[in-house]
Amino acid sequence: MRKTLLGGLLAAGLLTGCGGTDVEAQEVSCYDACRQLYGLCMRAAQGDLEEQQQCAREYLTCNEFCPSPGVSR
């Protein structure tokens, strides 16, 4: 369930640049989006070691899908 939620948030964030409709809004990098999702996941884990480990795994997986630095989109 949480993976689906986090995946949806990541997809929505990356597609919209997490900037809404504001033309002046800065696009959030893939790595920043992964970091933000990790923080949300850790807060939701509320100290549960198993949940925290899952957050760490999801963070690593998220970063694997980010483009290498210096690669144009």
FIVO-995513 format. One record per residue (C-alpha): residue number from 1; x, y, z. Coordinates in Angstrom, 2 decimals, decimal comma, always signed. Example, Ala and Ser with C-alpha at 12.3 -4.5 7.8 and 13.67 -1.06 7.14 Angstrom:
# residues 2
<r><nr>1</nr><px>+12,30</px><py>-4,50</py><pz>+7,80</pz></r>
<r><nr>2</nr><px>+13,67</px><py>-1,06</py><pz>+7,14</pz></r>
***
This chain:
# residues 73
<r><nr>1</nr><px>+0,00</px><py>+0,00</py><pz>+0,00</pz></r>
<r><nr>2</nr><px>+2,69</px><py>+2,47</py><pz>+1,02</pz></r>
<r><nr>3</nr><px>+4,77</px><py>+1,59</py><pz>-2,07</pz></r>
<r><nr>4</nr><px>+1,82</px><py>+2,42</py><pz>-4,30</pz></r>
<r><nr>5</nr><px>+1,29</px><py>+5,71</py><pz>-2,49</pz></r>
<r><nr>6</nr><px>+4,98</px><py>+6,65</py><pz>-2,65</pz></r>
<r><nr>7</nr><px>+5,19</px><py>+5,61</py><pz>-6,30</pz></r>
<r><nr>8</nr><px>+2,17</px><py>+7,76</py><pz>-7,10</pz></r>
<r><nr>9</nr><px>+3,62</px><py>+10,73</py><pz>-5,25</pz></r>
<r><nr>10</nr><px>+6,94</px><py>+10,31</py><pz>-7,01</pz></r>
<r><nr>11</nr><px>+5,33</px><py>+10,04</py><pz>-10,43</pz></r>
<r><nr>12</nr><px>+3,09</px><py>+13,04</py><pz>-9,82</pz></r>
<r><nr>13</nr><px>+5,97</px><py>+15,07</py><pz>-8,43</pz></r>
<r><nr>14</nr><px>+8,29</px><py>+14,27</py><pz>-11,30</pz></r>
<r><nr>15</nr><px>+5,64</px><py>+14,90</py><pz>-13,94</pz></r>
<r><nr>16</nr><px>+4,61</px><py>+18,26</py><pz>-12,54</pz></r>
<r><nr>17</nr><px>+8,03</px><py>+19,25</py><pz>-11,26</pz></r>
<r><nr>18</nr><px>+6,38</px><py>+19,68</py><pz>-7,84</pz></r>
<r><nr>19</nr><px>+5,90</px><py>+23,30</py><pz>-8,83</pz></r>
<r><nr>20</nr><px>+2,19</px><py>+23,38</py><pz>-9,55</pz></r>
<r><nr>21</nr><px>+1,14</px><py>+25,75</py><pz>-12,29</pz></r>
<r><nr>22</nr><px>+3,38</px><py>+28,66</py><pz>-11,29</pz></r>
<r><nr>23</nr><px>+5,55</px><py>+29,52</py><pz>-14,29</pz></r>
<r><nr>24</nr><px>+8,28</px><py>+30,79</py><pz>-11,95</pz></r>
<r><nr>25</nr><px>+8,34</px><py>+27,57</py><pz>-9,90</pz></r>
<r><nr>26</nr><px>+11,58</px><py>+25,65</py><pz>-9,94</pz></r>
<r><nr>27</nr><px>+11,59</px><py>+22,06</py><pz>-11,09</pz></r>
<r><nr>28</nr><px>+12,54</px><py>+19,62</py><pz>-8,34</pz></r>
<r><nr>29</nr><px>+15,33</px><py>+17,24</py><pz>-9,27</pz></r>
<r><nr>30</nr><px>+14,72</px><py>+13,52</py><pz>-9,20</pz></r>
<r><nr>31</nr><px>+17,17</px><py>+13,14</py><pz>-6,32</pz></r>
<r><nr>32</nr><px>+15,42</px><py>+15,88</py><pz>-4,33</pz></r>
<r><nr>33</nr><px>+12,07</px><py>+14,17</py><pz>-4,90</pz></r>
<r><nr>34</nr><px>+13,53</px><py>+10,87</py><pz>-3,65</pz></r>
<r><nr>35</nr><px>+14,91</px><py>+12,64</py><pz>-0,57</pz></r>
<r><nr>36</nr><px>+11,53</px><py>+14,25</py><pz>+0,15</pz></r>
<r><nr>37</nr><px>+9,73</px><py>+10,92</py><pz>-0,21</pz></r>
<r><nr>38</nr><px>+12,29</px><py>+9,30</py><pz>+2,09</pz></r>
<r><nr>39</nr><px>+11,62</px><py>+11,94</py><pz>+4,73</pz></r>
<r><nr>40</nr><px>+7,87</px><py>+11,41</py><pz>+4,46</pz></r>
<r><nr>41</nr><px>+8,33</px><py>+7,66</py><pz>+4,66</pz></r>
<r><nr>42</nr><px>+10,55</px><py>+7,91</py><pz>+7,75</pz></r>
<r><nr>43</nr><px>+7,99</px><py>+10,13</py><pz>+9,49</pz></r>
<r><nr>44</nr><px>+5,28</px><py>+7,61</py><pz>+8,67</pz></r>
<r><nr>45</nr><px>+7,49</px><py>+4,77</py><pz>+10,00</pz></r>
<r><nr>46</nr><px>+7,31</px><py>+6,32</py><pz>+13,49</pz></r>
<r><nr>47</nr><px>+10,39</px><py>+4,55</py><pz>+14,81</pz></r>
<r><nr>48</nr><px>+9,45</px><py>+1,07</py><pz>+13,52</pz></r>
<r><nr>49</nr><px>+12,78</px><py>-0,49</py><pz>+12,50</pz></r>
<r><nr>50</nr><px>+11,25</px><py>-2,70</py><pz>+9,81</pz></r>
<r><nr>51</nr><px>+9,41</px><py>+0,26</py><pz>+8,28</pz></r>
<r><nr>52</nr><px>+12,57</px><py>+2,39</py><pz>+8,39</pz></r>
<r><nr>53</nr><px>+14,50</px><py>-0,32</py><pz>+6,57</pz></r>
<r><nr>54</nr><px>+11,77</px><py>-0,43</py><pz>+3,92</pz></r>
<r><nr>55</nr><px>+12,05</px><py>+3,35</py><pz>+3,56</pz></r>
<r><nr>56</nr><px>+15,80</px><py>+3,01</py><pz>+3,00</pz></r>
<r><nr>57</nr><px>+15,26</px><py>+0,33</py><pz>+0,33</pz></r>
<r><nr>58</nr><px>+12,64</px><py>+2,46</py><pz>-1,42</pz></r>
<r><nr>59</nr><px>+14,99</px><py>+5,46</py><pz>-1,30</pz></r>
<r><nr>60</nr><px>+17,74</px><py>+3,48</py><pz>-3,02</pz></r>
<r><nr>61</nr><px>+15,30</px><py>+2,15</py><pz>-5,62</pz></r>
<r><nr>62</nr><px>+14,01</px><py>+5,66</py><pz>-6,26</pz></r>
<r><nr>63</nr><px>+17,55</px><py>+6,97</py><pz>-6,85</pz></r>
<r><nr>64</nr><px>+18,26</px><py>+4,15</py><pz>-9,30</pz></r>
<r><nr>65</nr><px>+15,56</px><py>+5,55</py><pz>-11,59</pz></r>
<r><nr>66</nr><px>+17,02</px><py>+9,07</py><pz>-11,55</pz></r>
<r><nr>67</nr><px>+19,09</px><py>+10,11</py><pz>-14,56</pz></r>
<r><nr>68</nr><px>+22,83</px><py>+10,33</py><pz>-14,04</pz></r>
<r><nr>69</nr><px>+24,06</px><py>+13,84</py><pz>-13,22</pz></r>
<r><nr>70</nr><px>+24,98</px><py>+15,73</py><pz>-16,36</pz></r>
<r><nr>71</nr><px>+22,63</px><py>+13,75</py><pz>-18,62</pz></r>
<r><nr>72</nr><px>+20,16</px><py>+15,98</py><pz>-20,43</pz></r>
<r><nr>73</nr><px>+16,49</px><py>+15,10</py><pz>-20,50</pz></r>
***
